[in-house]
Amino acid sequence: MHSPTRSLFSPTASRTTGIIPETSVISPRSISSRSELEISIHTLQNEQERVQKKTFTKWVNIYLSLHEPPYFINDLFEDLKDGTKLIALLEVLSGQTLPVERGNKRAHYVSNVSNALRFLESRKIKLVNIGPLDIVDGKPTIILGLIWMLILCYQHRYETLNRAGHHHADYDLRLHSLFETLSTLQTIFYHIRQQENHSDVLLQLKNFKTERDDFEEEIRRISYTNEQIVSETSIEGSEHLKLKLKQLQTKWRTLNNDIQSFEEKLAQQDEEQRLVLNEQTTIEQTLNNIQQQLQTFDQQFLHDYTTSDLVRQRLQHLTNTLTSVEKFHLHLLSPSSSTDTTVIERAQHLSSFHEQLKTTTQKKIYELNEIEKYSNEIISCQQILQHLIDACSIRLQTFHNEKSKNEIYIKRIMTGFEDHRNRLNELIIKAKDLKTKLHNEDLSKELIKILNDKIDQMINDAEHCSINLIQNEN
């Protein structure tokens, strides 16, 4: 509300009341007599008092309407007598609560007005010639002077209150908007934490940082605004806004701490992931080396299967290496605690590669055992064949060198040749059976071919020897 006009509340008011302003000078020449002058002055004073009373009543009612419960006065001089509405007016103007006595006796009125005047004195407001009985008795000049004093003391404060009230409303809207923004940030962070892909989480956190920095800046600005508002006035509502700001700051700190903890956890996971990936790289190199050695064994063993003992030792060494990888690095082959897709995919690859090499190595050992078995049988047959060939050669040589070839001698030689042929046929049958068995074995084609070639060579040698015996028999 604007302050009353200067024409009504001029500091050059009459000395008697301290509130009646000067009016236009009345020339004595226009008055026929002294009595008429006094009547005119009295009339003017009454009119000014009426205008002041009306104006002050409106001013008082404006602030009484802000009281809880609201009040209203019709007659300024009569309605302030009991002191209750005067106390209500001071409560609105000061923002404080004053004691009130309820009762309809004069003593209650005096007590309430005394409380009001003592309150004004405690606020360093000088009360000149204003007493409780003057107000209770409804003296117009005293009541008008009191209200004028209240206007001078509190009008500026209420103008400040109105301005601050607008600031408070705008500030409250900004706080409400920041609470909504904070809720949005909490939701975004919740969804980021639910992501399973490590790379996606890092990318979204990087984008989220801009929004967090903007919100941090808004918190800083609104905190500075709050300090300005509080420093301007201590009116009602400041504490409420300070409390809301404190709640906002507390929630933001909690969210920010959660985000920082999550980022620290991610950084730790990054370091762990880096170490895991390095270890996985070492394991992969080991497995690649084993694979190359297995391929070397194939080439070496195909050309010379007599090196089986050396091959067996090296295969056993590779088997032990694969077992150690599985025993001591299982967490790298199956990282159940990791959620990073890169680590998991690489672990799946290494686990599959490891199982493949285990199977291959076991198969190589099986092939080595089978080859040794068949090789031993082939060598045994070759030795028998060589023994038969040598025996046949000696018999033939003896037969050719013998000069007296009587019937008994020839019959004995023929029996020996027949025995050799039977043993050669048995050897050929055994070699063919060996070839059939070899065909059904789960061995590489290259190894089967090498063994078959040796068996075929042995069969050819046996058949050639048998044919040579038949020719000699004939």
GIZIZI-V789999 format. One record per helix or strand of 2 or more residues. SS is the DSSP state (~ for helix, > for strand). FROM is the first residue (numbers start at 1). TO is the last residue. Records with the same first field share a line. If there is no record, write none. Layout:
SS=FROM-TO / FROM-TO
This chain:
~=28-30 / 34-64 / 76-79 / 84-94 / 106-122 / 132-136 / 140-194 / 198-232 / 238-303 / 305-328 / 330-333 / 341-401 / 407-439 / 445-473
